[in-house]
Amino acid sequence: MSEVDYTRPLLLGYVLKHLLMTDGELIDIKVQLEQFAALEGFSMGTIYVEETATTPAAFEALIAAVNRYEVTTVVIPSRLHFAALAVTHDVKGTFERATGARVVIATPSP
């Protein structure tokens, strides 16, 4: 992870590891999130990686960090990384209402 630039707003990330096939894909996703942060004028902070065995520990840590650091935006690789947390529940909407932070999807640069 790159150094935090305190002159830019802090961006946190969240990834469900089990949606990826390999550790290489996880590395690629982290790079994608960091590139998104730089392009959008953010400083990339922690990228929380949810492990299947400890779900929802990373998600809970993300919520705590958003509240602690007054983060306004969280980035995820795709909507599926929040949607897969609960089949019958709008996790993204609930997260945004509870924390006041918006959730954005990292789209690859053209």
C-alpha positions as CSV (number, residue, x, y, z in Angstrom):
1,M,0.0,0.0,0.0
2,S,1.2,3.5,-0.8
3,E,1.9,6.2,1.7
4,V,-1.2,8.1,3.0
5,D,-1.3,11.7,1.6
6,Y,-3.0,13.7,4.4
7,T,-3.9,16.5,2.0
8,R,-6.4,14.3,0.2
9,P,-9.6,12.8,1.6
10,L,-9.1,9.3,3.0
11,L,-10.6,6.4,1.0
12,L,-11.1,2.9,2.5
13,G,-11.6,-0.2,0.5
14,Y,-13.5,-3.5,1.0
15,V,-13.0,-6.8,-0.8
16,L,-14.7,-10.2,-0.3
17,K,-11.7,-12.5,-0.8
18,H,-13.8,-15.6,-1.7
19,L,-15.1,-13.9,-4.8
20,L,-11.6,-14.0,-6.3
21,M,-9.9,-17.0,-7.7
22,T,-6.3,-16.5,-6.7
23,D,-4.0,-14.4,-4.5
24,G,-2.8,-12.8,-7.7
25,E,-6.3,-11.5,-8.4
26,L,-6.4,-10.1,-4.9
27,I,-3.2,-8.2,-5.5
28,D,-4.6,-6.9,-8.9
29,I,-7.8,-5.7,-7.1
30,K,-5.8,-3.9,-4.5
31,V,-3.8,-2.1,-7.3
32,Q,-7.1,-1.3,-9.0
33,L,-8.5,0.3,-5.9
34,E,-5.3,2.3,-5.3
35,Q,-5.3,3.5,-8.9
36,F,-9.0,4.5,-8.5
37,A,-8.2,6.5,-5.4
38,A,-5.3,8.3,-7.1
39,L,-7.4,9.2,-10.2
40,E,-10.4,10.4,-8.1
41,G,-8.3,12.6,-5.8
42,F,-8.3,10.3,-2.7
43,S,-5.6,9.0,-0.5
44,M,-6.0,5.2,-0.3
45,G,-6.1,3.9,3.3
46,T,-6.7,0.4,4.4
47,I,-8.3,-2.1,2.1
48,Y,-10.3,-4.5,4.3
49,V,-10.2,-8.1,3.0
50,E,-13.0,-10.3,4.2
51,E,-11.9,-13.9,4.8
52,T,-14.6,-16.6,4.7
53,A,-13.6,-18.1,8.1
54,T,-14.0,-14.7,9.9
55,T,-16.9,-13.1,8.1
56,P,-18.0,-10.3,9.0
57,A,-14.9,-9.2,10.9
58,A,-13.4,-7.1,8.1
59,F,-16.8,-5.5,7.4
60,E,-17.2,-4.6,11.1
61,A,-13.7,-3.2,11.2
62,L,-14.5,-1.2,8.1
63,I,-17.6,0.3,9.8
64,A,-15.5,1.2,12.9
65,A,-12.8,2.8,10.8
66,V,-15.4,4.8,8.7
67,N,-16.8,6.2,12.0
68,R,-13.5,6.7,13.7
69,Y,-11.8,8.6,10.9
70,E,-15.0,10.2,9.5
71,V,-14.4,8.7,6.1
72,T,-16.9,9.9,3.5
73,T,-16.3,7.3,0.8
74,V,-15.6,3.6,0.6
75,V,-14.6,1.8,-2.6
76,I,-15.4,-1.8,-3.7
77,P,-14.3,-3.7,-6.8
78,S,-17.9,-4.4,-7.8
79,R,-21.4,-4.2,-6.2
80,L,-21.2,-8.0,-5.6
81,H,-18.6,-7.4,-2.8
82,F,-21.3,-5.9,-0.7
83,A,-24.3,-7.8,-2.1
84,A,-22.8,-11.2,-1.3
85,L,-22.8,-10.3,2.4
86,A,-26.6,-10.7,2.7
87,V,-28.9,-12.2,0.0
88,T,-32.1,-10.6,1.4
89,H,-30.7,-7.3,2.6
90,D,-29.5,-4.1,0.9
91,V,-26.1,-4.0,2.6
92,K,-24.9,-1.0,0.5
93,G,-27.9,1.1,1.4
94,T,-27.9,0.2,5.0
95,F,-24.1,0.8,5.2
96,E,-24.5,4.3,3.6
97,R,-27.4,5.2,5.9
98,A,-25.7,4.0,9.1
99,T,-22.2,5.5,8.4
100,G,-23.0,8.5,6.2
101,A,-20.3,7.3,3.8
102,R,-21.1,6.6,0.2
103,V,-20.0,3.4,-1.5
104,V,-18.5,3.7,-4.9
105,I,-17.5,1.0,-7.5
106,A,-13.9,1.1,-8.7
107,T,-14.1,1.1,-12.5
108,P,-11.0,0.4,-14.5
109,S,-9.5,3.4,-16.2
110,P,-10.1,3.6,-20.0
